[in-house]
Amino acid sequence: MVTQKKNKASKFLTVPTRPVPIDRDRSVAGLLEKMEGAGFGAKQLAEAHRIWLDMLDDNSTIYLCGSGNLVSSGMRRLLAYVVKNRFVDVLVLSGTVLFQDIHETLGRNHFQGHPSMSDEELDASDVARIGDVLANREEYQEADEWIGSVVNQLETTRPYAVREFLHLVGRELAEIANEDGLLTAAYKSRVPVFCPDLLGSEMAAGIARARFEKKLQLSLDISQDTLEMMQIAQKTRNSAIITLGSNSSQNMLNVAEITSYLTRSKLRGHKYAISITTDSVPLSTRTPSFGGTHTETFGKLLKGATTAYVPADPSIALPMIITALSQTAAKFMKGRKRPNFSFSGSTMSIDVP
């Protein structure tokens, strides 16, 4: 046997990497457990699963922030699952995610494409290209029309928080949906949904359609959303954040944390953080923001927070992590003290046991 001499490096070189074994264990959770002994992305993926379990076990209020083409890439069912089972407590999603969710929950599809397809031919056929995914433009316009029909039912003499508007959209969608999406799952599970870029997304077309055709003007009170996010941050004992895709959807949450001085509450920051993105972030940073200690300096993360940065497309990492959670999270959910939300008209209230 080869013996290794102890030297000044030994205090750092304590845990060797372990090659991932091949066996007949068909459990995804079992595979991730084996990957904990690896390095780079494999280790980070395994750590993300473990940290999500820690979030549940520690009774954290868990924010899920998502942007980009999560739904069109096939993640809707997985994300609806974590909402229905309350593996997350608050959603902060981009307008693109929400529009594509409405499109699919209305019974429409996104379709697989190929890079070799001609943009000219697709355009001539009224087909929209989203990376290597396709959509029927006419069906997208039908989603616009449906969103406009929801606006037409609203009392437009008062402003609505974006959160309240999305709650009402989820309610209307739940009445006709054959399968849950994010908005319907959130409505049924009383999970608030925030959207920082609603009016800069595809969702705006449906709202504008109602004004163009019916002369109805929907007023959205964005400041109310910020106040509600502040309320959640103030009442939460400890919090966690999961970011899928770019960090844009996270900005609204950061503002709520930073403006805690308005309520004279102490800025705590998140105790746990998982970031799954292809954005270039060095392994030494491993936080949901680009600036290293910037996250701690401005209170986004608690000092000493437990974090994982997974350098992967969410459409690759999420199926593994969420499938693993379906196999491992039950024992952590039994005694979990999660925040409870109630919605009455324009009012949202939160109770943290």
N, C-alpha and C positions, 0 to 999 in steps of 0.2 A: 504494500500500500504506500502511496506517495504521501508524505507528510508535508504540511505547509508551515513554514516558519512564521511565528507571530512578529509583526513589525508595527510601525506607527500607523499603518493603514488599516490594521485589523479592527479598530473601533468602528470603522465605516463599513468594512466588508464582512457583514454579519449574516445576511440572508441571501443565499445564492438563488439565481433564477432556476426554475425547474421546467424542463421541456414538457409541453402539454402532451399527455399520453393519449393514445388511441385505445378506447375500450368500447364495450357495448352498452354503456350507460346512456340511455336515450333522453335523460333529463337535461334540459337546457340549464337549469340551475346547477346541476352537477358539473356541466361543462364549464360554466363561469367560475365555479369554485376551483376547478383545476387551472383555469387561466389566471387566477390570483398569483400563482407562482411564476408567471411569465413577466415580460417587461413591455414598455411602450404601450401601444394602443390596447393590446390584449389585457394587460394589467388594469389599465384605466377603465375598460369596459366592465371588468369584474368588480372593480371598486365602486363604480357607479351603482351597480345592483346592490352591493352591500350597504352603501351610504343611503340609498332609498329606503332600505329596511331600517336603518338607524333613524331616519326621519320619522318613520311610522312609530317605532318603538319609543321615541323620545317625545311623542305627542306634539310634534312641530306642526305649525300651520304651513302647509306646503303650497307654494305658488308654482304653477306650470306656465311658463312663457314660451310661446311658439310663433314662428313666422315662416314665410315661404310656402313651399308646395307640399306641406305635410299630408294634406288630404289627397291631392291628385297623385301623389306617389304611393298611395295605398295604406296610409296609416290611420284612416278614420275609425275603423272598427277597434283597433288597439287603443287609441286615445279615448274613445267612448267607454271602453272597458275600465280604464283607470279612473274615469270620472264617476261612472255608475258604482264602482266599488270603493269610492272615496279614498283612493291612493293619493289623491290631490284634493286641495280644498278651495283654491282660487285659480281661475283661468285668466291669463292676460295674453290675448291672441291677436294676431294681425288681421286686417280686413280680408286679405287674400285667403287665409285659413278659413275664416267664417263663411265667405262667399262660396268657396268650393265645398264646404260642409253642407251648406244649404242646397247646393246643386245636387250633391249625391243623396242627401236625405230626402229630396223630392223624388227619388227613384231614378235619377240619371246616372250616367257613368263617365269616367275618364277612360281613355283608351291608350294602349301601348303604341308607341310610334318607333321610328328608326331615324338615326341621323342622316341617312341617305335620302330621306323623303324630300321632295322639292317644295320649298316654301311657296313658290308661285302656284303649284298645283293645289297645295293645301288651302291657300288663300282663295283660289278660284272655287273651291268646293265648300267654302264657309267652315273650314276646320281651323281651330286655334291650336297653335303649337306651344307647349309649355315644357321646354327641355326635350326629353324623349317621350313626353306624354301628350296626348291629343284630346281635344274636346270639341263638341258640336256647338258652333257659335249660336245657332238658333236656340239650342237648349239653354245656353248661358243667358240669352235674352229672356227666355221664359222664367229663369230664376230672378232676373231683374223685375219682370212683371209681377212675380209673386211677392217680392219684397215691397214693391209699390202698393200691392193690395193690402198688405199689413199696415202700411202707413195710412192708407185710406180709412182704416177702421179706428184710428187713434183720435183722441180729442186733442186738437191742435191749438187750443187756447192757452196751453201751458208748455213750458219746456220739459224735456225728458233727459235724464242722465243717459249716457250711452249704455251703461249697465242695465238700466231699467228697460230701454228699448230692446236690447238683446234678450232680456228675460221674456218680454212679450213676444218676440220673434220665436223663441224656443217654445213658448206655450202654443202658438198657432201651428208651428211645425209639428209638434207632438200629436196634434189631433189628426193629422193625415199621414204621418210617417209609418212605413211598414218596418223600418229598422232604425234604431237610434243612431244619431250622429252626435257631435260634440254639444250642439246647442240643445237638443232634446234631452240628452243625458244630464246636462247641467240643470235644465229646468226641473226635471223629475227628481234630481238629487239635491236640489236647493244649493247649487254651487254658483256663485256670482261669476259673470263673464265680463271682462273689461277689454276694450279695444282702443289702443292709443292712436290708430291711424284710420279710423272708420271712413272719414270723409275724403281720404286720399287713396281709397281702395275701390275695388269693384262694387262694394256695397253701396257706394254713393250713387251709382247709376240707377239703382232701384228707387232710392229716395228721391232723386231728381225726376224720375219718371212720374212719380205721384204728383209732384209740383207742376210738371209740364202738362200732364193730361187732366188733372183734377184741380189745379190751382191751389193745392194744399201745401202749406209750408210747415215742415217739421223743424222745430227748434230743439237743438241739442245743447245741454248744459254740461260742458266738459269739466268745469270747475267742481261740479257735484261729484263726478267720478273721482277726482283727486281727493276730495274730502272723505269719500267713502273708503278709498284706499288708506288714507291716514287713520281712519277709525279702526280698520283691520290691524294696521301696524301697531296702533296704540294699545289695543286690547290683547294682542298676541303675546304669550309668554316667551316663546322662541319660534323662529321661523326658518324656513328652508326654501330654496329656489332651484328649479330645474329649468334650464334654458335649452330649447330645441331650435337649431338654426342660428341665424344672426342674432345679435344682441338688441336689435331695434325694439322688439316687443318688451324688453326688460326696462326700457327707459322710464316708462310710466311708473313702474314699481320703485325705481330709484328716486324719482321725484317725491313720492309719498314718504319714503324713508327720510330724505334730506329735509323736507319741510316739517318735520316733527316739532320744530321750535314753535310752530303756530299753536300747538296744543300744550306747549311747555312739557312735553314728554321727553324722556331720555332716548337718544338715538342708540339703538342696540345693534343693528345689522343682522344678517342672516347667519345662523349657526352652521348650516349645511348648504352646499352648493354643488350642483352637477351641471356641466355644460357639454352638450353634444353638438358639435358643429365642425364644418370643414374650414372655418376661418382659421387663419394661421395664428396660433398662440403657443409660445414656447412651453415645454413641459415644466420648466421652473416656475411658471406663473400659475397654471392649473386653477384658474378662477374664471368666472363668467365675464370678466372684463379684460381689456387689453393691457392695462397699465400696471401690472405687478401689484405693488402695495397700494396703488390708486384705490383699489376696492376697499381696503381697510381705512385709508386716510379719509375718505368721504363717507364712511359708515355703511357701505353696501354690504360688507361682510363683517361679522364679529371677529375680533382678534383671535387667532388660533382656530378659525373655522375649519371644518372638515370638508374638503373639496375634491372633486374629480373632473378632469377635463378629458373628454373622449374625442379624439381627432377623427371623426367619422361623419358621414352623411347620416342624419337621423333615421332614414329609411333602412339603413343597414343595422344600426345599433338598437333601435326601439323594439323590433320583433324579438330579439334575444332577451333584452332586459325585461320587457313586459311579460313575455312568456315565462321567464324565470320567476317573476313576482307572483304570477298565478300559481306557482308551485311552492312558494316559500312565505308569502306575506300573511297567510291566514292566521297564524299564531300571534302575529304582531297586531292584527286588526281587532282581535277579540277584546282586548282591554284598552284599546286606543281611545283617548279623550280628544275628540276632534272638535273644531269650532262648528257651531250650528248657526246657520243664517236663516233669517225670515224676511220675507218681502211683502210689503203692504203698500200698494200704490207706488208713490215715488220714494218710499222709505225703505231702507235696508238696515236691519239690525243684526248684531252678532253677539253670540253668547259663547264664551270660552270656559268650559268646565274646569 
